Amino acid sequence: MNRATWVDRHGRKMPDRPAVAEGTQVHATWGQLARTVAAVASGLREQLALVPGDRVAIVMRNRPEYLEAMYAVWHAGLVVVPVNARLHRDEIAYILTDSGTRAVVTDDEHAEDIAALVERVDTLEASVVAPGPQWDRLAAAAPTALADPAPDDPAWLFYTSGTTGRPKGAVLTHRNLLMASLSYFADIDAVSATESVLHAAPLSHGSGLYGLPHVARGAVSVFPSPDGLGGAELLSLVARWPGMSFFAAPIMVKRLATDAALVAGDLTGLKTIIYGGAPMYLADLEAALATFGPRLAQIYGQGETPMTITALSKADHADRDHPHWRERMQSVGFPRTDVEVRVVDRDDRQLSAGEVGEVVVRGDVVMGGYWGQPEATKEALKGGWLHTGDLGSFDDDGCLTLRDRSKDLIISGGMNIYPREVEEALLTHPRVTSVAVVGRPDPEWGESVVAFVVVDGPRPPLEELDRACLDRIARFKRPKQYLFVESLPTNNYGKVLKRSLRDMLHQDDASQR
């Protein structure tokens, strides 16, 4: 089933109900959205001469036209390539080239860069600025009927965040997106047409994926101001659009949890905050629960299996009487309804509870493969299971705890050290606000542990940092070196770029030779 079918249905069933909002104001009803989507789809096919299967990239900040463009692309039987608008022009050029994109929908902020790329990218033939005259011409076309793609036809090319090299395009099919949406209903929340979803995170990533189940049920898609969501604005939006949910990276949840307006405000209209995409440390989670109450749900997934591997439900977060509550809050929860999840050794043999290995997953939500990369696809989907590259272990209850990315594992003196447990220990120090731990080549031990530390106020004595570790983890895991930095390098989704930190160490080592 075409994902745009949802918009078409709502346009017929409830044409006067709000579908898209900018702040507290209605941008479009479902009837208006359905007409715009069908008209733009026609314009893409007739005016730009696109044919089913062609790729159309969207390079713009979150705004109503983004949603209109995405569903119009699907309505026309085309493939969406959502591109993070914060990327450098050369990074955008790589994605457009790799995907063979034929047209780009963009905004004023990126129009100049995209126009220049039309000359650089061989397959790229057109760019459309929305809103603007070109967009208006597409939207004035006579509406076209819904295309009828096969369930396993590509719908979305999800380009990985590229923390370890060139991003790859995970081919997400119409079936994949449907299964991800149904899994949301099964494991996270029911959704109704009287509720809303706030797009505070990029639509090119988690917010776009978690917008799908809300569009499916006819909820209102709400766009906040482009200046960054603050507590006062969030309070006004949940008052106007009750039953509000949104996806946020842990760094955003951490910031909002200390916003004075939210700490003292009325959050009755706030339904759910879904967080994921990076570690949520226990101290930050407890602060968020103190502010938001039992409204938090954690998801673990990847672009290759769109945010659907495991979850910690709102009920799990609220169950403080459970004897393993703290351990569960440091886990990523339980396998989702629509997938099988295992932990395996290097030979893909399933491991028992408590044993650490690679997390693998299979199910109808797993990608069809990497765009144009058959060898990478073969490696990632070896044996019919998606190999995530994440290290983890199950407990006896079937709860999965991630230890680290396999590439981030530190082996010192033949002992495995998982950076996250060192980071958790250091974050218990009251002046440590963020930390990242990496391995440094060591001629004697193989690798030594180095902690990059961001503090609030004066630097604490190293003895205090050592004590925070020694009180909680084995002595051999304690960092051999602490490096104080103003901030940690992150990608556009808030993930710490440990590759950059290792590069810094490598450069420092080279300068000492």
N, C-alpha and C positions, 0 to 999 in steps of 0.2 A: 504494500500500500504506500502510495506517495505521501510523504510527510505533510505536504501542503493540503492534503485532504481535510485535515483538522480545521484549517482556516476557512476553507470552502463550506464545510458543514456549519460552523458557527455563524458564518455570514447569512446562511439561510434560516437557521434555527433561532438565533437571537441577534438580529441585525442592529438593534438599538442599544445593546449593552456595550459598555466600554471595553475595548480590546488593548489599546496602547495609550499610555499616559506619559506626559512630560511633567515631572513634579506632581503637583496636585491637579493639573489640568488634563482633560481628555484630549488626546491627539487624534484618535480614530476609534470609531465603534467597530464591531465585528463586520457589519455590513460594508462600511467604508474600507476596512482593511482587506476584505475579500475582493472588493472591486479593484483596489490598487494592485494587489498581488496578481490577479488575473490579467490586468491590463499591462503591467510591467513585464510579465511573462510573455505576453504577445509581442511587446516591443523588443524584447531580447531575441525572440525567434525571427521576427520579420525585419526589424530595422537594423539589427546587428548580425543577422544571418547566422545565428547560432543553431546548432542541431543537437538533439539529445546525446548526452554523454560529454559534451564540451564543458570545460571548466571555466567557472566565473569566480574570480577572487573578490573578496570584500575587504577593503583596507580603509577603515574609518574608526573613529572613536564611537563608543556606545551612543546611539541615538535612534529615534524611531525608524528612520529610513534603513537602518541596518537590518532590522527585523523584516521590514517590507521586502528588501532585496533578497534576503535569505529564502523566504518562502516563495518569492517569485521565481527564483532560480529553480527550486524544486518543482513548482507548478509547471514550469516549462520543460521538465525532464533533464535539466542540466545538473552539474555537480558543483557544490559550494566549496570554495577554498577560503576559509576564514583566516585572515592574516593578522597577527598581533600588530596593532597600529603603532606600537612603540618601537618596533624594530628599525634598524638603520636601513637606509635605502638599498644598500648592497645586499643586506639580508633578505629584504623583500624581493629584490631582483632574483635571488637564488630560488626562492620558493615559486615565483611565477614561472621561471625557466624550467625548474624540475617538474612542475605540475603540467606544463604545456598550456598554461592559462591563455584564453583567447580574449577575455574582456575583464575589466576591473570596475567595480563600483567603489567610489571613494568619496571623500568630503573635501571641503575647501582647504583644510589644514594639510592634506596630503596630495592635493591635486597637482601641484608643480612637480613633485617627485615622480608621481605616477605617469604624468605626461612625458617626462624624460625617459621613463622606462619603456614606453611604447617604441622608442627608437632602439632600445638595447635588447629587448626580449623578442626573439624571432617569432614566437607564436602569438604575441600580444598585438591585437589589432585595434582595440578601442578602450577608452576609459570614459566613465560616466560619473559626473560629480552630482552628489545628492545631498541636500536639495539643490536645484539649479535648472536651467533651461533644458539640458539634455535629459535629465530625470523626468521633467514635466512632459517631454515628448514621448518618453516610454510610457508614462502613466496615462497619457491621453489615447493610447492605442485601444482598439476594440478588444475586449477581453477574449482570451482563448480558453479552450477546454483544458482540464487537467491532463497532463501526460500520464502514461501508465507504465512506469518502470517496473522491472522485475524486482522481487525482494532482495536479490543479491547484486543488483546494480549499485555502483558507487553513488553515494549521496553527499558525503562530506569527506574531504581530504584533511585530516587532522595532522598538522605538522608538529612533530615533537619539539620540545623547548630547546633542544640542542645544547644541553649542558656538557656533553662529552664530545661534541663534534658537529658536523653538518646535520641539520634536522632531516628526518625522514617523514614522508607523507603516509600516515596510516589510513588505509582505505576503509572508511566506515560506510556500510551499505544501509539501505532503507531498513532492512531487517535488524541490523545492529542498533540503529537509533530507536526503532520500535521496542526492542527488547530492553534497552537502557531505560526507556520511559516507563514500561510496565514494571520493571524492577524497582523503580522509584516508588511506585504505588505500593508494591509488596513490602518494601523494607524501610522506607523513609517516612512517607506521608501519603494519606489520601488528599486529593485536591478537588476543590469545587469551583464553579463559575463565580462564586461570590468572593473569591480570594484573589491574591495578587502575588507576583514575583518581582522582586527588585533587582535590576541589573546594575549592581555596584561593582562587579568584577568584569573583566573583558568577555564580550560575547564570543570572541574567537576561541574561548577556552571553557572553563567550568560553567560560567553563567549562561553561555549559549546552550550547553548540554542540559543544564538543569532548567532552562526555560522551556525545553520540549514538553515535559509532562504537564506543565502549567498551560501551555498553549493547547495541548491535547484536551484538557478539561475546561477550557474557556476562561481561565483566570486572566486578570489584567496584567500586562507587562508594563512595569513602571521604570522610567529612566530618571535617575537623580541628576542634579547639576553636574556639569563636567569638571568641577573644581575639586572633587574628592568628597566622599560622603562623610559628614560630621554628625555628631549626636543630635544637634538641634534639628537638622534637616530630617534625619531618620525619624525623630519623634513626630514631625509634622506629616511625614508620608504614611506612617503606620496609623495615624489618626484618620487620614483621608482614605487610605486603602487598607482596611483591616484584613486579618488573615494573611499577613505578609510573610513571605519566606525569601531568603536570598543565600547565594553561595559566596563564600569569602575565604581567602587564604588566611592561615593562622595569624600572619602579621597584621591583617586588617582587624580580625577579631580581637587581638591583643590591644590594638589602639582604641577601638570602640569601647572595650570593657572599662577603660579608665577615663572615658569622656564624662565630664562632670554632668552634662545635661542628661545623659542616659542613666548614670548612677542614681540620679534623683528623679528621673522622669517616669511617666506612665507608659509602660510597655505592653499594655493589654492587647493592642492590635498586632503585636509581633508574634508570629506563629513559630517559625523555625529558622535557625541559622545553620546551614550546611557548611562544614569546613573540611578542608583537605588540600592535597597538592604539596604539602610540606609538613615537617613534624610540628605537632602542637605539644609543647612541653608542659608537664604536669602543673607547674606553678602558674603558667599562663592560663591553663584550662580552669583551674580552680578560681582564678580571678574572674574569668568570663562567666562561670556558673554563678558566682556571687552577684554579678550585675544582671545577667539575663535570665537566671533561673533555668528550669529544665526545658530550654528551647534549643539546645545544641544537639546536632547529629554529625557524626564524623563519617566520611567515606574514604575508602582507599581504592584507587584505580589508576589507570594510565590512559593516554590517548588511544592506545592500541585496544583497549577494552573499556570504552568510554565511561570512566569514573565508576566502574562497576566490578569490584572484586569482593571487598568486604565492607561492613559498616558497623558502627556503634550507634544504636538508636537513641532517641531521646529517653526512652525508658531505661536503657542501660546507664545513661548519664545520671538519671535521677535515683538510681538504685544504690544509694550510699551505704545501705545496710549489708550489701553483699560482702562476704569476707574478703573477696579479691577485687574490690572496687578500684583501689588505687592502681593495681596492676592492669586492670581492664582499661582504665583511662589512659594508660601509656601504650596500649595496644591499638590495633586498627580494627578490632572487632571480629565479627563472624561472617563466614561466606554468605554472599547474596543468594537470593532464591534461585536465580537463573544460571548459576555457574557452579562448576566443580573447582575446588582449590586444593592443591597439594603442596607439600614441602618435599623437595627431592635432593638427592646427592648429585655429584658430578656425572654419574652414569644414569641419571633420571630414575633412580630407585626411590620409592616413597619412604620417607623417614617417619619415625615414631614421634609421639608427643615429647616435647623437650629438646629434640634434636634440631640443630640449625642447618638449613639448606636453602636452595633457591625456591622462591615462590613461583608456581606455575598455575595456569588457569585455563579452562576450556568451557565453551558454551556458545550459544548463538549471538552473544554480545561481542565476541572477540572479532577483531578486524579481519577483513578478507586478505590482507597482506600489505606490504609496503609498495607504494606507487613506483613502478618501473625498477624495482630492486628485487629480482627473484632470489638471489643468493641470500640477501638479508632476510627475506621472507622465510625461506627454507630454514634458516638458523633460528629465527624467532619462534616459528611454529613447529619446531621439531617434535615429531611424534604426535602431532595433533594438539599439543598444548602450547599456549603462549608462555614463553620463558621471560619473566619480567625483569630479571637482573637484580631483583631485590632479595635480600637474605632475611629469613624469618623462621619462626618456630611456632607450633601450636601448643597450647596447654591441654590438659586432660578434658576441659570443657569444650574444646574446639575453637578457642579464641586465638587469633593470630597476632603475634607481636613481631613487628619488623625490627631487625637488628641494624641493618644498613643496606645501602646499595652494595652489590658485590665488589664493585670497583673501589669502594671506600673502606673496605675491611683493612685493618692494620694488622700485620703479622710481625710481632716483635719477640725475638728469642724463641720462635716457634710457637708462640701463644697468640690466639686470635683475640683482637681487641675491637669492639664495635664502638665507633665514635659516639653514637647517640648516648650510650650509657655514661660516657665521660662527660658529655655535654649536659645531660640531666643533672649529674652531680654538681658541676660547676654553677649551674643556674640556681642552685639553692643558696648561693652566696647573695646577700641582700643587695650588693652593688653591681652584680653582673646582670646586664640587661640582655645580652645575646652572646652566643659563643659558637664556634665551629672548630671541630677537631679533625686533623688530617695526619697522615703518616709522612715522615721525612726519611729518606734513605740514610741508613746508619751502617757503617762498615762492620761494626761488632754485632749488632742486634738484628740486622736486616732492615728494620724500620724503628723509628722512635716517634713518640706521640707529641704532637705540637698543638697547642690550643690558641686560636685567635679569639681574643676576648674584647668585648665592648662593655664599658662600665659607665655607671652614672655617678659622677663626682670623682673624688681622688682615687687613684689606683690603690686597690687593697694590697697589703703585703702578700708576697708569694706564699708565705707560710699559711695564710688563711685560705688561699685557693687550694693548696695541698691538703689542708685539713678537710675542706669540703669534699674532696675526692676520697681521702683515706677513711672518712667516716661512712662511706657508702659503697666503694668499689675496691677491688684488690689493688695492692700497692703497685704491681707491675703495669697497671693500666693508667697510673697517674701521669700527666703530661711531664715530659722532660724539659719543656720550654713553654713559656707563656709570652705571647706577642700581643700587645695592646694596640688596638686599632680604633679609628673613629666610627667605622661602620663595616659591615660585611658585604662583599660583592654579591649581588643577586641578579637573577634574570628578571624578565618582565612579569613573571608570575609569582615572584617573591621567593623562589627557591635559591638557597645559597649556592654560589658557584664554587664548589670545592676545587674544581680544576684550576681556577684562577688563584686560589690560595696555594695550591701545590706549585703553580708556576712562579709565584712570589718566592717560595722557598728555594726553588731550583735556581732562580736568578741570584738570590742571595748566596747560595752555595758556590755558584760560578764566580761571583765577584770576590769570594774569599780565597780562590785558588791562586 
